[in-house]
Amino acid sequence: MTDPISTVFFALADPTRRAILTMLLEDDMAVTDVAEPFAMSLAAISKHLAVLAEARLISREKRGRVIWCKLEPDAMKAASVWMQGFGQFDPVDLDAFERFLEGELAEVSDQEESAGALPRTPGYL
């Protein structure tokens, strides 16, 4: 996918990637810290991070031996402008978006607890 809006929507379509974005709302995080709450391999998390980076929703920076991830919310602007073109959507309220992502993360955590922390998206990265 080379269309920036399509890559953003593709990245946001996965609940794991939305949960990662929610985590990054607080502060920059090392890749290992991002992976910690998920019941999947570091390689799987790295694939999710690659999708988010391709969509420019996050940036990655190597500091010493550690790779840090940072949220880049401006990447959502083009998608927001596109949705506003339909006239039935309000401009993206980043505070409301943050609350939405926090709710998604809480829901995913609840599902993991009740399912014994099984991976959620086998084969769909």
Accessible surface in RSA format (square Angstrom, percent):
REM  Atomic radii and reference values for relative SASA: ProtOr
REM  Chains: A
REM  Algorithm: Lee & Richards
REM  Probe-radius: 1.40
REM  Slices: 20
REM RES _ NUM      All-atoms   Total-Side   Main-Chain    Non-polar    All polar
REM                ABS   REL    ABS   REL    ABS   REL    ABS   REL    ABS   REL
RES MET A   1   129.73  67.2  68.38  45.3  61.35 146.1  67.31  57.2  62.41  82.7
RES THR A   2   138.49  98.5 110.53 112.1  27.96  66.6  83.87 112.7  54.62  82.6
RES ASP A   3    71.53  50.1  65.60  65.3   5.93  14.0  34.18  80.4  37.34  37.2
RES PRO A   4    91.55  66.7  87.10  79.4   4.45  16.2  91.46  75.5   0.09   0.6
RES ILE A   5    42.23  24.0  41.89  31.2   0.34   0.8  42.23  30.4   0.00   0.0
RES SER A   6    41.61  35.2  35.32  47.1   6.30  14.5  15.17  32.3  26.44  37.0
RES THR A   7    13.07   9.3  12.20  12.4   0.88   2.1   9.64  13.0   3.43   5.2
RES VAL A   8     4.04   2.7   4.04   3.7   0.00   0.0   4.04   3.5   0.00   0.0
RES PHE A   9    73.70  36.9  68.81  42.6   4.89  12.7  69.09  41.9   4.61  13.2
RES PHE A  10    83.21  41.6  76.83  47.6   6.38  16.6  82.16  49.8   1.04   3.0
RES ALA A  11     0.00   0.0   0.00   0.0   0.00   0.0   0.00   0.0   0.00   0.0
RES LEU A  12    29.93  16.7  27.01  19.3   2.91   7.3  27.20  19.1   2.73   7.3
RES ALA A  13    71.85  66.1  42.70  65.9  29.15  66.3  52.80  74.3  19.05  50.5
RES ASP A  14    10.27   7.2   7.78   7.7   2.49   5.9   4.93  11.6   5.34   5.3
RES PRO A  15    39.37  28.7  39.29  35.8   0.08   0.3  39.29  32.4   0.08   0.5
RES THR A  16     0.00   0.0   0.00   0.0   0.00   0.0   0.00   0.0   0.00   0.0
RES ARG A  17     6.77   2.8   6.77   3.5   0.00   0.0   0.02   0.0   6.75   4.1
RES ARG A  18    42.33  17.8  42.33  21.6   0.00   0.0   8.80  12.0  33.53  20.3
RES ALA A  19     0.15   0.1   0.15   0.2   0.00   0.0   0.15   0.2   0.00   0.0
RES ILE A  20     0.00   0.0   0.00   0.0   0.00   0.0   0.00   0.0   0.00   0.0
RES LEU A  21     0.03   0.0   0.03   0.0   0.00   0.0   0.03   0.0   0.00   0.0
RES THR A  22     6.47   4.6   3.98   4.0   2.48   5.9   3.98   5.4   2.48   3.8
RES MET A  23    23.17  12.0  15.95  10.6   7.23  17.2  20.55  17.5   2.62   3.5
RES LEU A  24     6.05   3.4   0.02   0.0   6.03  15.2   0.02   0.0   6.03  16.2
RES LEU A  25    54.84  30.5  26.14  18.7  28.70  72.1  26.57  18.7  28.27  76.1
RES GLU A  26   136.19  78.2 105.63  79.9  30.56  72.8  49.33  95.4  86.86  70.9
RES ASP A  27    99.47  69.7  91.61  91.2   7.87  18.6  28.71  67.6  70.77  70.6
RES ASP A  28    42.70  29.9  34.79  34.6   7.91  18.7   6.25  14.7  36.45  36.4
RES MET A  29    39.09  20.2  37.88  25.1   1.21   2.9  36.07  30.7   3.02   4.0
RES ALA A  30     6.39   5.9   6.39   9.9   0.00   0.0   6.39   9.0   0.00   0.0
RES VAL A  31    19.86  13.1  19.28  17.5   0.57   1.4  19.28  16.8   0.57   1.6
RES THR A  32    86.43  61.5  79.12  80.2   7.32  17.4  63.88  85.8  22.55  34.1
RES ASP A  33    65.34  45.8  62.41  62.1   2.93   6.9  11.60  27.3  53.74  53.6
RES VAL A  34     0.00   0.0   0.00   0.0   0.00   0.0   0.00   0.0   0.00   0.0
RES ALA A  35    12.79  11.8   9.78  15.1   3.01   6.8   9.84  13.9   2.95   7.8
RES GLU A  36   140.83  80.9 110.62  83.7  30.22  71.9  45.10  87.2  95.74  78.2
RES PRO A  37    72.28  52.7  46.13  42.1  26.14  95.0  57.85  47.8  14.43  89.7
RES PHE A  38    16.26   8.1   3.87   2.4  12.39  32.3   5.00   3.0  11.26  32.2
RES ALA A  39    33.06  30.4  14.33  22.1  18.73  42.6  28.59  40.3   4.47  11.8
RES MET A  40    37.27  19.3  10.66   7.1  26.61  63.4  20.65  17.6  16.62  22.0
RES SER A  41    68.42  57.8  51.06  68.1  17.37  40.0  52.43 111.7  15.99  22.4
RES LEU A  42    87.68  48.8  80.35  57.5   7.32  18.4  80.48  56.5   7.20  19.4
RES ALA A  43    65.84  60.5  54.85  84.6  11.00  25.0  61.68  86.9   4.17  11.0
RES ALA A  44    20.32  18.7  18.26  28.2   2.06   4.7  19.79  27.9   0.53   1.4
RES ILE A  45     0.00   0.0   0.00   0.0   0.00   0.0   0.00   0.0   0.00   0.0
RES SER A  46    44.62  37.7  42.15  56.3   2.46   5.7  28.19  60.0  16.43  23.0
RES LYS A  47   120.14  58.6 116.80  71.7   3.33   7.9  63.36  57.0  56.77  60.5
RES HIS A  48     0.00   0.0   0.00   0.0   0.00   0.0   0.00   0.0   0.00   0.0
RES LEU A  49     1.17   0.7   1.17   0.8   0.00   0.0   1.17   0.8   0.00   0.0
RES ALA A  50    43.95  40.4  40.03  61.8   3.92   8.9  40.37  56.9   3.57   9.5
RES VAL A  51    24.31  16.0  23.29  21.1   1.03   2.5  23.72  20.6   0.59   1.6
RES LEU A  52     0.00   0.0   0.00   0.0   0.00   0.0   0.00   0.0   0.00   0.0
RES ALA A  53    24.17  22.2  13.56  20.9  10.61  24.1  13.88  19.5  10.29  27.3
RES GLU A  54   112.96  64.9  88.88  67.2  24.07  57.3  45.79  88.6  67.17  54.8
RES ALA A  55     4.63   4.3   0.20   0.3   4.42  10.1   0.59   0.8   4.03  10.7
RES ARG A  56   183.55  77.1 179.88  91.7   3.67   8.7  56.85  77.7 126.70  76.8
RES LEU A  57     0.00   0.0   0.00   0.0   0.00   0.0   0.00   0.0   0.00   0.0
RES ILE A  58     4.58   2.6   0.00   0.0   4.58  11.0   0.00   0.0   4.58  12.4
RES SER A  59    43.87  37.1  39.44  52.6   4.44  10.2  35.24  75.0   8.63  12.1
RES ARG A  60   109.92  46.2  77.08  39.3  32.84  78.2  16.28  22.2  93.64  56.8
RES GLU A  61    97.68  56.1  92.40  69.9   5.28  12.6  39.46  76.3  58.22  47.5
RES LYS A  62   143.06  69.8 114.81  70.4  28.25  67.3  57.88  52.1  85.18  90.7
RES ARG A  63   101.21  42.5  88.68  45.2  12.53  29.8  49.35  67.5  51.85  31.4
RES GLY A  64    68.99  85.1   0.00   N/A  68.99  85.1  44.31 121.6  24.67  55.3
RES ARG A  65   229.62  96.4 201.71 102.8  27.91  66.5  73.87 101.0 155.75  94.4
RES VAL A  66    62.20  40.9  59.18  53.6   3.02   7.3  62.20  54.0   0.00   0.0
RES ILE A  67    76.81  43.7  72.61  54.1   4.20  10.1  72.61  52.3   4.20  11.4
RES TRP A  68    71.92  28.9  70.67  34.2   1.25   2.9  66.29  35.3   5.63   9.1
RES CYS A  69     0.12   0.1   0.00   0.0   0.12   0.3   0.12   0.3   0.00   0.0
RES LYS A  70   103.88  50.7 103.88  63.7   0.00   0.0  49.47  44.5  54.41  58.0
RES LEU A  71    21.71  12.1  15.11  10.8   6.61  16.6  15.11  10.6   6.61  17.8
RES GLU A  72    57.61  33.1  57.35  43.4   0.26   0.6  17.89  34.6  39.72  32.4
RES PRO A  73    45.66  33.3  42.95  39.2   2.71   9.9  43.11  35.6   2.55  15.9
RES ASP A  74    94.45  66.2  86.97  86.6   7.48  17.7  27.84  65.5  66.61  66.4
RES ALA A  75    23.19  21.3   3.45   5.3  19.73  44.9  16.68  23.5   6.51  17.2
RES MET A  76    13.83   7.2  13.17   8.7   0.67   1.6   9.15   7.8   4.68   6.2
RES LYS A  77   130.37  63.6 128.20  78.7   2.17   5.2  83.44  75.1  46.92  50.0
RES ALA A  78    48.47  44.6  37.99  58.6  10.49  23.9  44.71  63.0   3.76  10.0
RES ALA A  79     4.11   3.8   4.00   6.2   0.11   0.2   4.00   5.6   0.11   0.3
RES SER A  80    10.46   8.8   9.77  13.0   0.69   1.6   6.14  13.1   4.33   6.1
RES VAL A  81    99.69  65.6  96.49  87.4   3.20   7.7  96.49  83.8   3.20   8.7
RES TRP A  82   127.64  51.2 118.02  57.1   9.62  22.6  98.19  52.4  29.45  47.8
RES MET A  83    50.62  26.2  50.62  33.5   0.00   0.0  31.30  26.6  19.32  25.6
RES GLN A  84    67.15  37.6  54.81  40.1  12.34  29.4  15.78  33.6  51.37  39.0
RES GLY A  85    69.53  85.7   0.00   N/A  69.53  85.7  36.60 100.4  32.93  73.7
RES PHE A  86   117.00  58.5  88.96  55.1  28.05  73.0  94.08  57.0  22.93  65.6
RES GLY A  87    69.07  85.2   0.00   N/A  69.07  85.2  35.11  96.4  33.96  76.1
RES GLN A  88   138.19  77.3 101.52  74.2  36.67  87.3  38.71  82.4  99.48  75.5
RES PHE A  89    98.46  49.3  84.64  52.4  13.82  36.0  87.78  53.2  10.68  30.6
RES ASP A  90   125.76  88.1 109.13 108.6  16.63  39.3  25.71  60.5 100.05  99.8
RES PRO A  91    93.11  67.9  84.94  77.4   8.17  29.7  84.94  70.1   8.17  50.8
RES VAL A  92    54.89  36.1  28.51  25.8  26.38  63.6  33.72  29.3  21.17  57.4
RES ASP A  93    76.92  53.9  65.41  65.1  11.50  27.2  30.92  72.8  46.00  45.9
RES LEU A  94    92.18  51.3  84.79  60.7   7.38  18.6  85.01  59.7   7.17  19.3
RES ASP A  95    88.44  61.9  86.98  86.6   1.45   3.4  12.85  30.2  75.59  75.4
RES ALA A  96    39.16  36.0  34.23  52.8   4.93  11.2  34.84  49.1   4.32  11.4
RES PHE A  97    39.75  19.9  35.13  21.8   4.62  12.0  39.07  23.7   0.68   2.0
RES GLU A  98    51.47  29.6  51.43  38.9   0.05   0.1   5.47  10.6  46.01  37.6
RES ARG A  99   145.36  61.0 136.39  69.5   8.97  21.4  69.74  95.3  75.61  45.8
RES PHE A 100   100.58  50.3  89.77  55.6  10.80  28.1  99.00  60.0   1.57   4.5
RES LEU A 101     1.13   0.6   1.13   0.8   0.00   0.0   1.13   0.8   0.00   0.0
RES GLU A 102    73.87  42.4  67.99  51.4   5.88  14.0  29.34  56.8  44.52  36.4
RES GLY A 103    40.87  50.4   0.00   N/A  40.87  50.4  35.04  96.2   5.83  13.1
RES GLU A 104    32.77  18.8  31.58  23.9   1.19   2.8   1.07   2.1  31.69  25.9
RES LEU A 105    44.96  25.0  44.96  32.2   0.00   0.0  44.96  31.6   0.00   0.0
RES ALA A 106    55.70  51.2  47.82  73.8   7.88  17.9  55.16  77.7   0.54   1.4
RES GLU A 107    93.25  53.5  89.03  67.4   4.22  10.0  27.86  53.9  65.38  53.4
RES VAL A 108     7.96   5.2   7.96   7.2   0.00   0.0   7.96   6.9   0.00   0.0
RES SER A 109    43.34  36.6  42.20  56.3   1.14   2.6  22.10  47.1  21.24  29.8
RES ASP A 110    90.42  63.3  85.00  84.6   5.42  12.8  26.91  63.3  63.51  63.3
RES GLN A 111    88.55  49.5  85.81  62.7   2.74   6.5  37.03  78.8  51.52  39.1
RES GLU A 112    20.90  12.0  18.89  14.3   2.01   4.8   6.63  12.8  14.27  11.7
RES GLU A 113   141.92  81.5 112.69  85.3  29.22  69.6  49.93  96.6  91.99  75.1
RES SER A 114   100.95  85.3  58.85  78.5  42.10  97.0  52.75 112.3  48.20  67.5
RES ALA A 115    52.25  48.0  33.49  51.7  18.77  42.7  45.54  64.1   6.71  17.8
RES GLY A 116    59.23  73.0   0.00   N/A  59.23  73.0  38.05 104.4  21.18  47.4
RES ALA A 117    50.48  46.4  42.37  65.4   8.12  18.5  42.37  59.7   8.12  21.5
RES LEU A 118   114.68  63.9 111.35  79.7   3.34   8.4 111.40  78.2   3.28   8.8
RES PRO A 119    76.37  55.7  60.64  55.3  15.73  57.2  61.38  50.7  15.00  93.2
RES ARG A 120    51.93  21.8  23.46  12.0  28.46  67.8  28.78  39.3  23.15  14.0
RES THR A 121    21.21  15.1  14.04  14.2   7.17  17.1  14.42  19.4   6.79  10.3
RES PRO A 122    98.16  71.5  82.10  74.8  16.06  58.4  91.75  75.8   6.41  39.8
RES GLY A 123    79.73  98.3   0.00   N/A  79.73  98.3  40.59 111.4  39.14  87.7
RES TYR A 124   164.77  76.9 157.03  89.3   7.74  20.1 115.20  86.6  49.57  61.1
RES LEU A 125    66.57  37.1  29.69  21.2  36.88  92.7  31.85  22.4  34.72  93.4
END  Absolute sums over single chains surface
CHAIN  1 A     7570.7       6095.1       1475.7       4470.0       3100.7
END  Absolute sums over all chains
TOTAL          7570.7       6095.1       1475.7       4470.0       3100.7
